[in-house]
Amino acid sequence: MNIYFSLIIGFMVGVVIKCIVNWLAIDGYKVKRTNFSLEILNGLSCTWSFYTLPTSEAIIFASMCCILSGISIIDLYTFKIPLILILTGLVVSLFGLSVGIISFKSAIWGIFVGAVIPLAIVGTLWLITKRQGMGFGDIQLGLLMGIWLGPMRMAITLFFASSLSLTVWVLTSFFKGFNKDRAMPMAPFLSLSSISVFIGSFYYPNIFNLFIL
């Protein structure tokens, strides 16, 4: 696909996801018309995917980037993850399963790493400390990413996302003062990490093929 055409398609996809975010208006949050971050991000993701990947894989990658960008910006400002975007992502993942891009075995193990293990950890921490480290929306997002990425890439995504969130928390505490109750939205870190890991696995497949089921 022509690179300029891909960029235009991605920009239009960004406009659509912005309209969806504003239509949902979770907690009254809406993206300003002068904020073109969604259009730029989706333009870049579409351009890279259709220029680099086979068409079916490009569709899945670009669709997941679109969904994750919407989830991230909502979670960043509201600490909530809309179920409708999770379900949309699951439809995209089912498409990947149906055309053989995502293997059933990889999806099952990805769910285990991305959702079951974090849910067990969160449940255990809550029983001990009565504090909730991750929200249920984050678990749903982990399930979605686990199907898409598979177990090894999902494990690396969780590690990077946790490291990023901790780094941002420490820097925020340094500049704004320490607050042990300060919450951090996980979706932006998970999204950024998952996309980075996916692209990394494309350019350095030999490293990931040692572990990916």
N, C-alpha and C positions, 0 to 999 in steps of 0.2 A: 504494500500500500504506500502511496506517495506520502512522504514525510509531512508535507504541508497539509495534506488532506487529513492525516492522522491527528495533527495538532488542532485543526479546526473541529474535528469530531470530539476530541478530548475536551476542548473548551466548551462545546455545547453540552457535553455530559456534565461538566462542572456546573453549568447554568441549571441543568435539571436537578442535580443533587442539592443545589442551593435553594431551589424552589421547594423541594421536598422538606428540607430542614426548616424553612420558613413556614411551610404549611403545617408541619407538626407543632412548631412554636412551643416546645417543651419548656415549661416554667417561664413562658413569655419570651424566650430567647429567639432572636432572628438575626441572620447574617445581614450586615449592612450592604446596600447596593454597591457601595464604593470598595467593598472588600472582595478582591478577585482571587483570593488564595485557593479556593476550590477549583476555579476555572484553570488556574495556572498548574496546580498539582495534577489535575486530571488530564490536562493537555500534555504535560510531560510524560505521564504514565502511559497514555495511549500512543504517543509518538514512539517511546522506547519499545513497548510491547509489540506493536504492529510492524515496527522496523526490524525487530530482533527475533521474535518468536513466530512459530507457525500460527496460522490464523485462529484455530480453535483454542490454543493455549493463550494467545494474545487476548482473545475475548474474555477468557476467565480471569486473567491477570488484571486487565483494565477494569473489568466489572468489580473485582474484589477491591481494587484501589479506590474506585468510586464509592463503594459502600463504606469502606474503612475511613475515608476522608469525611464522610457525613457523620459517621459514628464518633469520630475523634473530636470534631469541632463541637458537637452537642455535648459530649462528655466533658470536654475542657471547660465549658461554661456552666453546665448544669449538674455534673456528676451523675448523669443518667444516660443509659444506653437504650434507644428505642427498639422494641421487639420487632417492629416491622422491617427494620433494616437487617436485623439478624436473620429473620425468615427469608428475606430476599437473598442474602448471602448463601443460605442453605440451598435455595433453588439453584443458584449458580454452581454450588458444589455438586449437587445432584446431576447437573448437566455434565460436569467434569467426569463424574463416575460413569455416566451413561455412554460417553464417547471414549472412555478408556484412558483419559489423561490422568485421572486420579484412580489409584487402585483401591479396591475394597479393603484389603489387608492394611494398607498404609493409612486409610481413613480411620479404621477401627483403633489402631495403635495411636494415631494422632489424637483421637478423642480421649483416649486414656491419659495421654501425656498432657493435653491441653485443658481438659476439663475435670476428669475424675481425680487425678492426683491433686491439683489445686483445690478442688472442693473438699477433699479429705483433709488437706492441710488447714484450710480455712475453718472447717468444722472442729478440728482438734484445738486450734488456737482459741476459738470462741468458747469451747468448753472449759479451757484452762484460764483464759484471761478475760472472757466476756467482751472481747473486742473483735471487730470484724475487719480483717485486713483487706479483703477483696469483696466487691459486691457481687450479687447474683448475675448482674449484667456482664461483669468481667468474665465470669465462668461461662456464660453463653457465648461470649466472644472467643474465649479459649477453645470452646467446642468447634465453632465455625472455622477458626484458624487451624485447628488440629486436623480437620478433614482436608483442608486445602493444602497444608504444608507437609503433613506426615509427621511421624514421631520425632525424628532427629532434628529437623528444622524447627519444629515446635518447641523442643527443649531448648535449643539455642535462642529462639525468640524470647522465651520466658526469662532466660538468663540476661540477655541484653536489655529487655524491658525493665527488669528489676534493678539492674545496675544503673540504667538511665534515670529511673524514677528516684532512686536513692541519691544519685548525684544532684539532681535538681532539688530534691528536698533539702539536702545539706546546704547547697548554695542559697536557696531561699531562706533557710534558717539563719545563715550567716548575714544576709543583708536585711532581713525583716525581723530577726529575733527568733530564738528557739521557742518552738511550741510543739510539744509531743503529740498534741491532738490535731495538728495540721494534716489535712487529707490531700492526697494527690490523685488526680484522675489517671487511671491506668490505660484507658483505651488509646490515647495518643502515643504512649510509649510502646504498647503492644503493636499498634498499627505500623509505626515507623520501623520497629524491629523486624516485624514479619516481612515487610516489603524489602528491607535491606537484606535480610537473610535469603529471601527468594532470589533476588538479583545476584547476590554473592554465590549462591549455589549454581547459578547459570554460568557465571564466569569461571568458577573454580569447582567444577563438578567432581573431580577426583577426590577432593577432600570430603565432600558430603556423601559420595557413593560408598565410602567405607562404612557408613553407619545407617543410611536411609534404607528402610525396608521396602 
